[in-house]
Every structure is written in structure tokens, then in C-alpha cells.
Amino acid sequence: MTTDPDYRALAQLRFEIRRFLAFSEEAAHGAGVEPRQHQLLLQLRGLPVGLRPNIRTVSERLHIKHHSAVELVARAEAAGLILRTRSPEDGREVLLALTPRGEAVLEGLTRSHRDELRTRGPRLIDALGTLLAEEGR
């Protein structure tokens, strides 16, 4: 049975996550990019080894439909954040890479996010710990 403390713990975790996401959206706008563009840059730069930087991967990593990923990539390319090239192995595959401008934008945003996490991170950890402790009883 879900108890009042369970609901409070989950509500607090969601509150802390939402606060961080609101910060992230505001930081992206402040850097002159859309939040989804920031997420695109981050996913491309931080891809796990073995994943190809293509539309399918972007779609999966951002949890968006293929056509939405195509549109996002087109807008990011028009903004000078990424470029598209054909794969040398398979000319049908389009690979994505950050431009120097995209790298610079991502670097600035990453620094500000790390600073923000130094402040909000402990609150997120506390909220998650409380929720998990409530689950374990």
C-alpha cells in the first residue's frame, strides 16, 4: 500500500528533477539554443562507444520520433551547431558531428550544468534516497 510518506518522497523527487530541468531549459535559451538542440549536442558528444551518430541513434537517445529527429537535426544544422556527412562505409547513412560552434555552446552549457548540479545534486540525491528508503520498508 502506498503511504503518505511515499507520495511526499516521490513528489519531492519530481520537484527536484523539474527544478533542474527548468534550469537546463533556461540555460539553453541563455546560450542562444533551444533546449532540444542542447540535448542533441549532448547526446552526440556523449554517445556510448559503439553507437553511431546518426538520426536513428538521436531518435532513440532523445525518445523522439524519427521525423522529429530529422527536423531537429535540420534546425541544428541551419544554426551552425552540427553537420551532416555521408558515411564512408555506407553512402546511404548520414552521420552527425558537432561543429566548432556546437562544441563551444555545449562546453559552456556543460560547465553551467555541472555548477548547478553541485548545488542541486545533493537535494536530488536526498530526494531519491528518501524515496528508495520508503520503498524498502
N, C-alpha and C positions, 0 to 999 in steps of 0.2 A: 504494500500500500504506500502510495506517495504521501509524504507528510508535509506540513507547512515548512519545516526547515529545508526539505528537498526543493520545494518550489523557490524559496528565498535564495538558496545556493545557485540554482540554475538561473534565476533572474539576475543575480549579481554577476555571474559569468557572462551572460549575454550582454549585460550593461557594459562591462569592461571591454568586451570584444567590440561592441558597437562604438564605444568611445575611441578606440584605436582606429577603427575603420573610418570614422568621421575625421580624425586627424589625418589619416592617409589620403583621403579624398581632397581635403583642404590643401595639403602639401603638394599634391599633384597639380591642382589648379594654380597654386602659387608658383610652380615651376613652369607653367605655361603648357601643360599637357592635360589630357583627360585621364581620370583615374584608370580607365581600361587600358589606355596607352601605357601608363606606368606599369600595370600588371603584365602587359605584353612584353615590355622591355625586361622586366624582372624574370619572367619565365624563360625568355630566350637566353638571357645571360646566365641564368642559374639552372639550366637543363641538366638533369642527371646524365651521367655518362651512358652512352648507348642510344639516347633518344635523338632523333633527327629534328633539326629546327625547321619544321615545315608547317603548313596550315593544319594538317591533321593533329599534330602534337599541340599546337597552340589551342585548337578547339578543345582537345581533351583536358589540357592543363588549366584552361580558364573556365571549363564547364560551360561552353557556349556552342551553339550550332555551327556547322561548317560555313554556311553562308555568312553568319555573323563574324566569324573569324576572318573570312576573306575581306569583308568590309572594314574591319578593324585594321587589318594589315594595310589595306589601300590608304586609309586615312593616316596611318603612322608613316607610311612611305611618302605620302604627299607632304607631311610635316617635316620630312628630312630626318626621321628618327631611325628608320630601318631601310634596308634594301633587299630586293629580291633578286636571286640569281638562279640559273638553271643548274641542276646537279650535274657534275661532270660524268658520273656513273650512269645516270638515267635522266636524259634530257626532258622527260615529262615531269619530273619532280622539281618543284620550286623550293629553294632553300632561303631562309631568312637570316639576316645578320644585322646587328646594330651598326649604325653609322657613328662617326666620332661625336656628332651632336647627341645621338641617342645614348652613347656611353657617358657623356658628360652629364646629361639630365639624370640618368639612372644613378650615377655616382653621388650627385647632390641629394637626391631623394633617399638613397640608401643611408647616407650619413644622418640625415634628419630622422629617419625611421629608427635607426639604432639608438640615437639620443632619446627619442620618445620611449622606446622600449626600456631603456634604463630607468625611466621614471614609472611607466605604466606596467612594465613587466612583472614586478613583484605583486602588484594588485591582481594581475591576470593569474599568476601562479597561485596566489592565496585563494582566489575565487574557484579555480579548478580544484585545488586541494580540498577545499571545503565541500565541494560537490562530490568529489570522489570519496571523501570520508563519510559523507551522508549515505552514499550508495553502499558502502561497505558495512554499514551497521545492520 
